[in-house]
């Protein structure tokens, strides 16, 4: 992802909606969002920023694990919403 952990934290409430309170996030071995009954686990690592001329783009590698209670259709719907809310573009 082209974002910082702080960016991701800002986006998560809208990106996950009602599932936000059931989500845990760990980046670079630091718990940024800890929930006892997490059904969605996110683990990330900050990587070296990408540079294009004078533009610096942060890089966050993110893995998402879903609880077994989610169906494939539910996971697809969650990921579609997450992608919609975290995708950034220019023009």
N, C-alpha and C positions, 0 to 999 in steps of 0.2 A: 504494500500500500504506500502511496505517496503522502505520508502524514507522520506527525510526531505522536507519541503516546498521549500527549495533552490534547491534540486535535481529536483523536479517537475517543477519549473520555468525554469530550464536549458533544460529539456526534451520537454516542451510544443511546442516550434516552430516546431520541427520536428514531434512530435506526432500528431499535428493538421493540419500541412501544411497550406493551404490557409485559413483555418478557424481560425487560431491563432489570426488575427486582430479582429475577431468577438467574442472573448472569454474574460470573466471576471473571476477572481479567488480571492476568499476570504478564508483565513485560520486563524483560531483563532480570528475571528472578525477584521482582518486586511486586507485591500484591497491590494493585491499584483499585481493585473492586472485589471485595470478598463477601460472598453470600454463603450462609450455611446450607441452604437447600438449592444450590445452583443446579440448573438443568442445562445451562449452556456454559461451557468452559472455553475461555479464550486465552491462548498463550502466545506471546509475541517476543520478538527480538529486534532491537534497532540495528540496522545495518549501515554501512557507509553510504553517505549521501551521494546522489548522482548529480553531476555538474554538467550543464549544457551552457557553454559560454559563461556568462556571469550569473546564470540561474542555478540555484542550489535547491534540489528536491530531496527532502528527507525520505528515508526508506524504512518501513516497518513491515517485517515479515510476521504474518499472523496466521495461526492455526485455530480452528474452531472445532470443538467436540460437543456433540449433542447427546443428551440423555436418550436412552433406548426407548423411552415412552413416546418420542416423536416419530411420526410416520414419515416416509420419504416425501410425501406431498407437503407435509408441514415444514420439513427442513427446506425444501425448495422454496416455499413461500417466505420463510424467514430470511433465507439468503438473498432472494430477490429484493425484499424490502431493505435489507442491510446494504446491498450493492447500490440501490437507488439513493439512499441517504448518504453514502460515503463516497460515491463517485464524484470526482471533480474534473471539470473540463475547462477549456479556455476557448476563446474565439475572437 
